[in-house]
Amino acid sequence: RLPGLERYAQLERHGTLTLVGYVEATRGCKHHCLHCPIPPVYGGRFFVIPREVVLEDIRRLVASGALHITFGDPDFLNGPGHSLAIVRAMHQEFPEVTFDFTAKIEHILKDREPFPELAASGCLFMVSAVESLSDEVLGHLHKGHSRKDVFEALGILRQAEIALRPSWVAFTPWTTREDYLDMLEFVEQEGLVYHVDPVHYAIRLLIPPGSALLSQGAMQPFLRECDQANFYHRWEHPDARMDALHESTSQVVEEATRQKEDAIVTFARIKRLSLEALGITGVAVDSGSPPPESQRAPRLTEAWFCCAEPTRGQLAPVV
């Protein structure tokens, strides 16, 4: 009685859309990232879903027309043996089906051996919550990786021919204007403009009731009242220009989404805002010509993100 798969996010690849099915191989997570809503619930535990249950889900989705599977586990590589067994069985039964998954940067560095096999089995891209390139911010969030690790992980995935789609928490109380521009320059210089959905440039740290960040002394100076209606704690950046940058960036992203603006054009507009926030003028920011569809990274048509305060556009349908 659920809507057909065509009503959900689809895979956009080489200019064509493919039906997508969603499954989970595990629930919970063994990590304790402070900004994530999962650790307060699961307490560092994760549970595998029986392999045959997952495979039966996949069979039913493929029978409904899915040719791509997105594994929605908080971290698909928490139990790598279990996850790899499912991928191998899926590929053997449905060699034409592709997939994607989400995992932490530290898993890539810990064991790089599975990635060529994952690619050969149909993995098109991997989502990873990079969040920031600032070691200070990463430390406050207890992310478990460093700025240097991100570059190393990107190289491992490129060698395996798996696209990295990093997610960002672009605005935190510790993120500086320089940090924000650094993130944009990383995306540009590493050729990742089409690997990042523009909404990520406007994501602001979400602190719901029960968040592990609430007990951290480093967070206390920035906290304000709890917005019970919207279920999150408000916070203010110590640099008012960062809150202003978030507001202007959010407006650009929401407008670009409505207009279905090309990602490279939106990226250039956001970079101009970042330069202006730093007082840097006279620097030409050329969006350039959009590349052919065949050269763009595969993506789901609904942007992946979490740990973010909702935008006005996201709230509008439910308010």
C-alpha positions as CSV (number, residue, x, y, z in Angstrom):
1,R,0.0,0.0,0.0
2,L,3.0,2.3,-0.2
3,P,3.5,4.6,-3.2
4,G,5.4,3.2,-6.1
5,L,9.2,3.6,-6.3
6,E,8.7,6.4,-8.9
7,R,7.4,8.6,-6.1
8,Y,10.7,8.4,-4.1
9,A,14.3,9.6,-4.8
10,Q,15.8,8.2,-8.0
11,L,19.4,7.7,-9.2
12,E,20.6,10.4,-11.6
13,R,23.4,9.1,-13.7
14,H,24.6,10.0,-17.2
15,G,21.5,12.2,-17.7
16,T,19.0,9.4,-17.0
17,L,16.9,8.5,-14.0
18,T,16.7,5.0,-12.4
19,L,14.3,3.7,-9.8
20,V,15.9,3.2,-6.4
21,G,15.1,0.9,-3.5
22,Y,16.1,1.5,0.1
23,V,17.2,-1.1,2.6
24,E,19.2,-1.4,5.8
25,A,21.7,-4.1,6.7
26,T,22.2,-2.9,10.2
27,R,20.6,-0.5,12.7
28,G,22.3,1.7,15.2
29,C,26.0,2.6,15.2
30,K,29.0,1.8,17.2
31,H,30.4,5.3,17.0
32,H,29.8,8.3,19.3
33,C,29.9,11.4,17.2
34,L,28.6,14.1,19.5
35,H,26.4,15.9,17.0
36,C,24.7,12.7,15.7
37,P,21.2,11.9,17.0
38,I,21.9,8.1,17.0
39,P,24.4,7.7,19.9
40,P,22.0,9.0,22.5
41,V,19.5,6.3,21.4
42,Y,21.8,3.3,20.7
43,G,24.7,4.1,23.1
44,G,27.3,2.8,20.7
45,R,25.5,-0.4,19.8
46,F,24.5,-1.7,16.4
47,F,22.5,-4.7,15.3
48,V,22.7,-6.7,12.1
49,I,19.6,-7.5,10.2
50,P,19.6,-11.1,9.1
51,R,21.2,-11.5,5.6
52,E,18.2,-13.3,4.1
53,V,15.8,-10.7,5.4
54,V,17.8,-8.0,3.7
55,L,18.2,-10.0,0.5
56,E,14.4,-10.6,0.4
57,D,13.8,-6.9,0.7
58,I,16.2,-6.4,-2.2
59,R,14.4,-9.0,-4.3
60,R,11.0,-7.4,-3.8
61,L,12.4,-3.9,-4.6
62,V,14.0,-5.2,-7.8
63,A,10.7,-6.9,-8.7
64,S,9.1,-3.5,-8.3
65,G,11.6,-2.0,-10.8
66,A,14.5,-0.9,-8.7
67,L,17.9,-1.1,-10.5
68,H,19.8,0.7,-7.7
69,I,19.9,0.0,-4.0
70,T,20.7,2.6,-1.4
71,F,21.9,1.1,1.9
72,G,20.5,3.5,4.5
73,D,22.6,2.2,7.5
74,P,24.0,5.0,9.6
75,D,27.3,3.3,8.8
76,F,27.3,0.4,6.4
77,L,30.8,-0.7,7.4
78,N,30.2,-1.1,11.1
79,G,29.9,-4.8,10.4
80,P,32.0,-5.1,7.2
81,G,31.8,-8.9,7.0
82,H,28.0,-8.9,7.2
83,S,27.7,-6.0,4.7
84,L,30.2,-7.5,2.2
85,A,28.3,-10.9,2.3
86,I,25.1,-9.1,1.4
87,V,26.8,-7.2,-1.4
88,R,28.3,-10.4,-2.9
89,A,25.0,-12.2,-2.7
90,M,23.1,-9.3,-4.3
91,H,25.6,-8.9,-7.1
92,Q,25.5,-12.6,-7.8
93,E,21.7,-12.6,-8.0
94,F,21.3,-9.2,-9.7
95,P,24.6,-8.3,-11.5
96,E,22.9,-5.3,-13.2
97,V,21.9,-3.7,-9.9
98,T,24.1,-0.8,-8.6
99,F,24.2,0.5,-5.1
100,D,25.5,3.2,-2.7
101,F,26.1,3.3,1.0
102,T,27.2,5.6,3.9
103,A,30.3,5.1,6.0
104,K,32.8,7.0,8.1
105,I,36.1,8.3,6.7
106,E,38.0,6.2,9.4
107,H,36.6,3.0,7.9
108,I,38.2,3.8,4.6
109,L,41.5,4.3,6.2
110,K,41.2,1.3,8.5
111,D,40.7,-1.2,5.7
112,R,41.0,-0.2,2.1
113,E,41.0,-3.7,0.7
114,P,37.2,-4.1,0.2
115,F,36.7,-1.0,-2.0
116,P,37.9,-2.5,-5.3
117,E,35.5,-5.4,-4.7
118,L,32.7,-3.0,-3.8
119,A,33.2,-1.1,-7.0
120,A,33.3,-4.3,-9.1
121,S,30.0,-5.4,-7.4
122,G,28.3,-2.2,-8.5
123,C,29.0,0.5,-6.0
124,L,28.7,3.9,-7.7
125,F,29.3,6.2,-4.8
126,M,29.8,6.4,-1.0
127,V,28.4,9.1,1.2
128,S,30.6,10.1,4.2
129,A,29.8,12.7,6.8
130,V,33.1,14.6,6.5
131,E,31.3,17.6,8.2
132,S,34.4,19.9,8.2
133,L,38.0,20.3,7.2
134,S,38.8,22.1,10.5
135,D,40.6,19.9,12.9
136,E,39.2,22.0,15.7
137,V,35.6,21.5,14.6
138,L,36.2,17.8,14.0
139,G,37.6,17.5,17.5
140,H,34.6,19.2,19.1
141,L,32.3,16.8,17.2
142,H,34.4,13.7,18.0
143,K,34.3,12.7,14.4
144,G,37.2,10.3,14.5
145,H,39.1,11.7,11.5
146,S,41.3,14.6,10.7
147,R,41.6,17.0,7.7
148,K,44.6,14.9,6.5
149,D,42.5,11.8,6.6
150,V,39.9,13.2,4.3
151,F,42.4,13.7,1.5
152,E,43.8,10.2,2.0
153,A,40.3,8.6,2.0
154,L,39.4,10.5,-1.2
155,G,42.5,9.1,-2.9
156,I,41.6,5.5,-1.9
157,L,38.1,5.8,-3.3
158,R,39.3,7.4,-6.5
159,Q,41.7,4.5,-7.0
160,A,38.8,2.1,-6.6
161,E,36.6,4.3,-8.9
162,I,34.0,5.0,-6.3
163,A,32.7,8.5,-6.1
164,L,32.9,10.2,-2.7
165,R,29.9,12.3,-1.9
166,P,30.9,14.2,1.3
167,S,28.3,15.7,3.5
168,W,29.0,18.8,5.5
169,V,27.8,20.6,8.7
170,A,29.0,23.9,7.2
171,F,28.0,26.0,10.2
172,T,28.9,25.2,13.8
173,P,29.8,27.5,16.7
174,W,33.5,26.8,16.0
175,T,33.5,27.3,12.2
176,T,35.3,30.4,11.1
177,R,34.8,32.4,7.9
178,E,38.2,31.1,6.8
179,D,37.0,27.5,7.5
180,Y,34.0,28.0,5.3
181,L,36.0,29.3,2.4
182,D,38.5,26.4,2.9
183,M,35.6,23.9,2.5
184,L,34.5,25.5,-0.8
185,E,38.1,25.6,-2.1
186,F,38.5,21.9,-1.3
187,V,35.4,21.1,-3.2
188,E,36.5,23.2,-6.2
189,Q,40.1,22.1,-6.3
190,E,39.3,18.4,-5.9
191,G,36.7,18.5,-8.6
192,L,33.8,17.7,-6.3
193,V,31.3,20.4,-7.2
194,Y,29.0,17.8,-8.7
195,H,29.6,15.4,-5.7
196,V,28.0,17.8,-3.2
197,D,24.3,18.8,-3.2
198,P,24.2,22.6,-2.7
199,V,22.0,22.2,0.4
200,H,25.1,21.0,2.3
201,Y,26.7,24.5,2.0
202,A,23.8,25.8,4.2
203,I,23.6,23.1,6.8
204,R,23.7,24.4,10.3
205,L,24.4,22.2,13.3
206,L,21.2,20.7,14.8
207,I,21.0,20.2,18.5
208,P,17.8,18.4,19.4
209,P,16.8,17.7,23.0
210,G,19.0,14.8,24.3
211,S,21.9,15.7,22.1
212,A,25.3,14.6,23.5
213,L,26.6,18.1,22.7
214,L,24.4,19.6,25.4
215,S,26.7,18.1,28.1
216,Q,29.8,19.5,26.5
217,G,31.3,22.6,28.1
218,A,32.6,23.8,24.7
219,M,28.9,24.2,23.5
220,Q,27.5,26.0,26.5
221,P,28.5,29.6,25.7
222,F,26.6,29.4,22.4
223,L,23.4,27.8,23.5
224,R,20.1,29.7,23.8
225,E,16.6,28.6,24.5
226,C,15.0,25.3,23.4
227,D,12.5,25.6,20.6
228,Q,10.0,23.0,21.7
229,A,7.7,23.4,18.7
230,N,10.5,22.6,16.3
231,F,12.4,20.3,18.7
232,Y,15.9,21.8,18.7
233,H,18.0,24.1,20.8
234,R,18.9,27.4,19.3
235,W,22.5,28.6,19.3
236,E,24.3,31.7,18.2
237,H,27.7,32.0,16.5
238,P,30.3,34.1,18.3
239,D,30.9,35.9,15.0
240,A,27.6,37.5,13.9
241,R,29.0,37.5,10.3
242,M,28.8,33.7,10.2
243,D,25.1,33.8,11.1
244,A,24.6,36.4,8.4
245,L,26.5,34.2,5.9
246,H,24.3,31.2,6.9
247,E,21.2,33.3,6.2
248,S,22.3,34.5,2.8
249,T,23.6,31.1,1.8
250,S,20.3,29.5,2.8
251,Q,18.5,31.9,0.6
252,V,20.7,31.2,-2.4
253,V,20.3,27.4,-2.0
254,E,16.5,27.6,-1.6
255,E,16.2,29.8,-4.6
256,A,18.5,27.7,-6.7
257,T,16.5,24.6,-5.7
258,R,13.3,26.2,-6.8
259,Q,14.8,27.3,-10.1
260,K,16.6,24.0,-10.7
261,E,19.8,25.9,-11.1
262,D,22.9,24.0,-12.2
263,A,25.1,23.1,-9.2
264,I,28.2,24.8,-10.6
265,V,26.3,28.1,-10.9
266,T,25.0,27.8,-7.3
267,F,28.5,27.0,-6.1
268,A,29.9,30.2,-7.7
269,R,27.2,32.3,-6.1
270,I,28.0,30.8,-2.7
271,K,31.7,31.3,-3.1
272,R,31.1,35.0,-3.8
273,L,29.2,35.3,-0.6
274,S,32.0,33.6,1.3
275,L,34.6,35.9,-0.1
276,E,32.4,38.9,0.7
277,A,32.1,37.7,4.3
278,L,35.9,37.8,4.5
279,G,36.1,41.2,3.0
280,I,37.9,39.9,-0.1
281,T,36.9,41.9,-3.2
282,G,38.1,42.1,-6.8
283,V,38.4,38.3,-7.1
284,A,36.7,36.9,-10.2
285,V,34.5,33.8,-9.5
286,D,33.7,32.2,-12.8
287,S,31.1,29.4,-12.6
288,G,32.4,28.1,-15.9
289,S,30.4,25.9,-18.3
290,P,28.5,23.0,-16.9
291,P,30.1,19.7,-18.0
292,P,28.2,17.1,-20.0
293,E,25.9,14.8,-18.0
294,S,28.2,11.9,-18.7
295,Q,30.9,13.6,-16.6
296,R,28.9,14.3,-13.6
297,A,29.0,12.2,-10.5
298,P,26.0,9.9,-9.9
299,R,23.6,11.1,-7.2
300,L,20.2,10.6,-5.7
301,T,17.6,13.2,-6.7
302,E,16.9,13.8,-3.0
303,A,19.8,15.3,-1.2
304,W,21.2,13.2,1.7
305,F,21.8,15.0,4.9
306,C,21.2,14.9,8.6
307,C,22.2,16.7,11.8
308,A,20.9,19.9,10.2
309,E,18.5,22.5,11.2
310,P,15.6,22.4,8.8
311,T,15.3,25.2,6.1
312,R,12.2,27.2,5.7
313,G,11.5,25.4,2.5
314,Q,11.6,22.0,4.2
315,L,9.3,23.1,7.0
316,A,6.7,24.8,4.7
317,P,4.9,21.5,3.7
318,V,4.5,20.4,7.3
319,V,3.8,23.7,9.1
